[in-house]
Amino acid sequence: MVVDSQLYVVVAQLFGGSYIHHWDPNTTRFTKLQDIDPQRVRKPNDLEAFRIDGDWYFAVADSSKAGATSLYRWHQNGFYSHQALHAWHRDTDLEFVDGEGKPRLIVSSSSQAPVIYQWSRTQKQFVAQGEVTQVPDAQAVKHFRAGRDSYLCLSRYIGDSKILRWEGTRFSEVQALPSRGSLALQPFLVGGRRYLALGSDFSFTQIYQWDEGRQKFVRFQELAVQAPRAFCYMPAGDAQLLLAPSFKGQTLVYRHVVVDLSA
């Protein structure tokens, strides 16, 4: 993240501690700025950085049985513990959603339904707002907007992954996608085309394309990625790339190609 024109990188590790580094333009290297308390971050599974009312925060999802997802806030010369969230639930992923002027943090867990936290400007912290009861054990959570609507994508290792739409006070299910063994998914936009990459440990990665008329995803393509753990869309000059790191094989890079079949 970039705070006051300074680049910072937060590195959360399962072993060897977790640290915050800052970029030193004089040495053109990252230099360690501070440690993150290992008693607060035991088994990090995801990091999410975001800004609320001008202040920078990052949250760490803790998947330890005895851990708690933690929120940190930037203050003058470092990041300091701000709030403990959702203890004892083996959290798997985080997604920050800023819609309708109400910042929210979605916390998915392997032991219960995802929890929705809404930012309280009075208390200057997140307050539990409710649960996404349709998906009891989500592994990954992402969101996207289509038109005026906000959608939530939730992957599951056992059972169907779900697409839900925000209805003002809660999320309602609009689509179920077969996804046995899924630990990663990612919606992304290429030009005017919206896609969803849905990984699996037991079969091919499925690429879906958003059908605006039906307001649903339709199957578009298969990618031979072994046990993907994340997807990252990245424009690079004229190329539109999708990166897929693998747990069992090589990280793969795919390029988006549009073929004109009109001739």
C-alpha positions as CSV (number, residue, x, y, z in Angstrom):
1,M,0.0,0.0,0.0
2,V,1.1,3.6,-0.6
3,V,0.7,5.8,2.5
4,D,1.9,9.5,2.3
5,S,3.8,8.7,-0.9
6,Q,5.7,5.9,0.9
7,L,5.3,2.2,-0.4
8,Y,4.8,-0.5,2.3
9,V,4.6,-4.2,1.9
10,V,3.0,-6.4,4.7
11,V,4.4,-10.0,4.7
12,A,2.4,-12.5,6.8
13,Q,4.1,-15.9,7.2
14,L,3.1,-19.2,8.8
15,F,6.6,-19.6,10.1
16,G,9.4,-17.1,11.0
17,G,7.2,-14.2,12.0
18,S,5.3,-11.5,10.1
19,Y,6.7,-8.1,9.1
20,I,6.1,-4.8,7.5
21,H,8.7,-3.4,5.0
22,H,9.0,0.0,3.4
23,W,10.7,1.0,0.1
24,D,13.9,2.9,0.5
25,P,14.6,4.9,-2.7
26,N,18.2,5.5,-1.7
27,T,19.1,1.8,-1.6
28,T,16.3,0.7,-4.0
29,R,15.5,-2.1,-1.6
30,F,12.7,-2.9,0.9
31,T,13.8,-2.4,4.5
32,K,12.0,-3.9,7.5
33,L,10.0,-1.3,9.4
34,Q,8.4,-3.3,12.2
35,D,7.4,-6.8,13.4
36,I,3.8,-7.9,13.8
37,D,3.1,-9.4,17.2
38,P,3.2,-13.2,16.8
39,Q,0.7,-13.6,19.7
40,R,-1.9,-11.7,17.6
41,V,-1.1,-13.2,14.2
42,R,-0.6,-17.0,14.7
43,K,-1.6,-18.6,11.3
44,P,-2.3,-15.9,8.7
45,N,-4.4,-16.9,5.8
46,D,-5.1,-13.6,4.0
47,L,-4.3,-9.9,4.1
48,E,-6.6,-7.1,3.0
49,A,-5.5,-3.4,2.9
50,F,-8.0,-0.6,2.6
51,R,-8.7,3.1,3.4
52,I,-11.6,4.5,5.5
53,D,-12.2,8.2,5.9
54,G,-8.6,9.0,4.9
55,D,-7.0,6.5,7.3
56,W,-5.1,3.3,6.1
57,Y,-5.9,-0.1,7.6
58,F,-5.0,-3.7,7.0
59,A,-6.6,-6.8,8.3
60,V,-5.1,-10.3,8.7
61,A,-7.4,-13.4,8.6
62,D,-6.1,-15.8,11.2
63,S,-6.9,-19.5,10.5
64,S,-5.5,-20.8,13.9
65,K,-8.0,-22.5,16.2
66,A,-6.8,-20.1,19.0
67,G,-6.4,-17.0,16.8
68,A,-8.4,-13.9,16.0
69,T,-8.6,-11.9,12.8
70,S,-6.8,-8.6,13.6
71,L,-7.2,-5.0,12.3
72,Y,-4.2,-2.6,12.2
73,R,-4.2,1.2,11.6
74,W,-1.5,3.5,10.3
75,H,-0.5,6.2,12.8
76,Q,2.3,8.6,12.1
77,N,5.3,6.2,11.7
78,G,3.9,2.6,11.9
79,F,0.9,0.3,12.0
80,Y,-0.6,-0.4,15.4
81,S,-3.2,-2.9,16.6
82,H,-6.7,-1.3,16.3
83,Q,-9.2,-4.1,16.8
84,A,-9.6,-7.9,17.2
85,L,-12.3,-9.5,15.1
86,H,-13.9,-12.9,15.1
87,A,-11.8,-15.0,17.5
88,W,-11.6,-18.8,17.6
89,H,-13.2,-19.4,14.2
90,R,-10.3,-20.4,11.8
91,D,-10.9,-17.6,9.3
92,T,-10.0,-18.2,5.7
93,D,-10.4,-15.0,3.7
94,L,-11.3,-11.3,3.9
95,E,-13.0,-8.9,1.5
96,F,-13.4,-5.1,1.9
97,V,-16.6,-3.7,0.3
98,D,-17.2,0.0,0.2
99,G,-20.7,0.6,-1.1
100,E,-23.5,3.0,-0.3
101,G,-21.1,5.0,1.8
102,K,-20.9,2.1,4.3
103,P,-17.6,0.3,4.5
104,R,-18.0,-3.4,5.2
105,L,-15.6,-6.2,5.9
106,I,-16.7,-9.8,4.9
107,V,-14.9,-12.5,7.0
108,S,-15.2,-16.1,5.7
109,S,-14.4,-19.0,8.0
110,S,-14.0,-22.8,7.7
111,S,-16.1,-23.3,10.9
112,Q,-19.2,-21.1,10.4
113,A,-21.0,-18.8,7.9
114,P,-19.2,-15.7,6.7
115,V,-19.7,-12.7,9.0
116,I,-20.5,-9.1,7.7
117,Y,-18.9,-6.3,9.7
118,Q,-19.9,-2.7,9.1
119,W,-17.7,0.3,10.0
120,S,-19.1,2.5,12.8
121,R,-17.9,6.1,12.3
122,T,-18.9,6.8,15.9
123,Q,-16.9,4.0,17.5
124,K,-14.2,4.0,14.7
125,Q,-14.3,0.2,14.5
126,F,-16.1,-2.6,12.8
127,V,-19.4,-3.9,14.3
128,A,-20.9,-7.2,13.5
129,Q,-23.9,-6.7,11.2
130,G,-25.0,-10.3,10.3
131,E,-24.0,-13.5,8.6
132,V,-24.2,-14.9,5.1
133,T,-26.2,-18.0,6.2
134,Q,-26.5,-19.5,2.7
135,V,-22.8,-20.5,2.7
136,P,-21.8,-22.2,5.9
137,D,-18.1,-22.8,5.2
138,A,-16.7,-20.5,2.6
139,Q,-13.0,-20.7,1.7
140,A,-12.7,-17.5,-0.4
141,V,-14.8,-14.4,-0.7
142,K,-14.7,-11.7,-3.5
143,H,-17.1,-9.1,-4.7
144,F,-17.9,-7.2,-7.9
145,R,-20.4,-4.6,-9.2
146,A,-22.6,-5.0,-12.2
147,G,-24.7,-2.0,-13.0
148,R,-26.2,-0.7,-9.8
149,D,-26.0,-4.1,-8.0
150,S,-23.2,-5.5,-5.7
151,Y,-22.5,-9.2,-5.8
152,L,-20.6,-11.5,-3.5
153,C,-18.7,-14.6,-4.8
154,L,-18.0,-17.4,-2.3
155,S,-16.0,-20.6,-3.0
156,R,-16.5,-23.8,-1.1
157,Y,-14.3,-26.9,-0.8
158,I,-17.2,-29.2,-0.2
159,G,-20.5,-28.2,-2.0
160,D,-21.4,-25.6,-4.6
161,S,-19.8,-22.1,-4.7
162,K,-22.4,-19.3,-4.5
163,I,-23.1,-16.0,-6.2
164,L,-25.2,-13.6,-4.0
165,R,-26.6,-10.1,-4.6
166,W,-26.9,-7.4,-2.0
167,E,-30.6,-6.6,-1.4
168,G,-30.2,-3.6,0.9
169,T,-30.1,-5.4,4.2
170,R,-28.8,-8.8,3.3
171,F,-27.3,-11.0,0.5
172,S,-29.6,-13.3,-1.4
173,E,-28.5,-16.2,-3.5
174,V,-28.7,-15.8,-7.3
175,Q,-26.6,-18.7,-8.6
176,A,-24.8,-21.9,-7.5
177,L,-21.7,-23.1,-9.3
178,P,-20.4,-26.7,-9.0
179,S,-16.9,-26.5,-7.4
180,R,-15.8,-29.5,-5.5
181,G,-12.3,-28.8,-4.0
182,S,-12.4,-25.0,-4.6
183,L,-10.1,-22.8,-2.5
184,A,-9.8,-19.8,-4.9
185,L,-12.0,-17.7,-7.2
186,Q,-11.7,-14.2,-8.7
187,P,-14.1,-12.0,-10.7
188,F,-12.4,-9.7,-13.1
189,L,-13.2,-7.3,-16.0
190,V,-11.5,-7.3,-19.4
191,G,-12.7,-4.4,-21.5
192,G,-16.5,-4.8,-21.3
193,R,-16.4,-8.5,-20.6
194,R,-16.8,-9.7,-17.0
195,Y,-15.4,-13.1,-16.1
196,L,-15.1,-15.3,-13.0
197,A,-12.2,-17.8,-12.5
198,L,-13.2,-20.7,-10.2
199,G,-10.4,-23.1,-9.2
200,S,-10.5,-26.7,-8.1
201,D,-8.1,-29.2,-6.5
202,F,-9.7,-32.1,-8.3
203,S,-10.6,-30.8,-11.8
204,F,-9.9,-28.0,-14.3
205,T,-10.3,-24.3,-13.4
206,Q,-13.6,-23.0,-14.9
207,I,-13.9,-19.6,-16.5
208,Y,-17.4,-18.2,-16.5
209,Q,-18.6,-15.1,-18.4
210,W,-21.3,-12.8,-17.0
211,D,-24.5,-12.8,-19.0
212,E,-26.0,-9.3,-18.6
213,G,-29.4,-10.4,-19.9
214,R,-29.8,-13.3,-17.5
215,Q,-27.8,-11.6,-14.7
216,K,-25.8,-14.9,-14.2
217,F,-22.5,-16.5,-15.1
218,V,-22.4,-19.0,-18.0
219,R,-19.5,-21.4,-18.5
220,F,-17.0,-20.1,-21.0
221,Q,-13.7,-22.0,-20.9
222,E,-11.5,-24.5,-19.0
223,L,-7.9,-23.9,-17.8
224,A,-5.6,-26.7,-16.9
225,V,-4.3,-25.3,-13.6
226,Q,-3.3,-27.8,-10.8
227,A,-4.7,-26.8,-7.4
228,P,-4.7,-23.0,-7.9
229,R,-4.5,-20.9,-4.7
230,A,-5.3,-17.5,-6.2
231,F,-6.0,-15.7,-9.5
232,C,-4.7,-12.2,-10.4
233,Y,-5.8,-10.2,-13.4
234,M,-3.1,-7.8,-14.6
235,P,-3.1,-5.5,-17.7
236,A,0.5,-5.3,-19.1
237,G,0.7,-2.8,-22.0
238,D,-1.5,-4.2,-24.8
239,A,-1.8,-7.6,-23.1
240,Q,-4.5,-8.6,-20.6
241,L,-3.1,-11.3,-18.4
242,L,-4.5,-13.8,-15.8
243,L,-1.9,-15.2,-13.3
244,A,-2.7,-18.5,-11.6
245,P,-0.2,-19.7,-8.9
246,S,-0.4,-23.5,-8.3
247,F,0.1,-25.5,-5.2
248,K,1.1,-28.6,-7.1
249,G,2.6,-27.3,-10.3
250,Q,4.0,-24.2,-12.0
251,T,2.4,-20.8,-11.8
252,L,0.7,-20.2,-15.1
253,V,0.1,-17.0,-17.1
254,Y,-2.8,-16.8,-19.5
255,R,-3.4,-14.0,-22.1
256,H,-6.9,-12.8,-23.1
257,V,-7.4,-13.0,-26.9
258,V,-10.3,-11.8,-28.9
259,V,-10.7,-13.6,-32.2
260,D,-12.8,-12.0,-35.0
261,L,-14.9,-14.7,-36.6
262,S,-16.9,-12.4,-38.8
263,A,-14.9,-12.9,-42.0
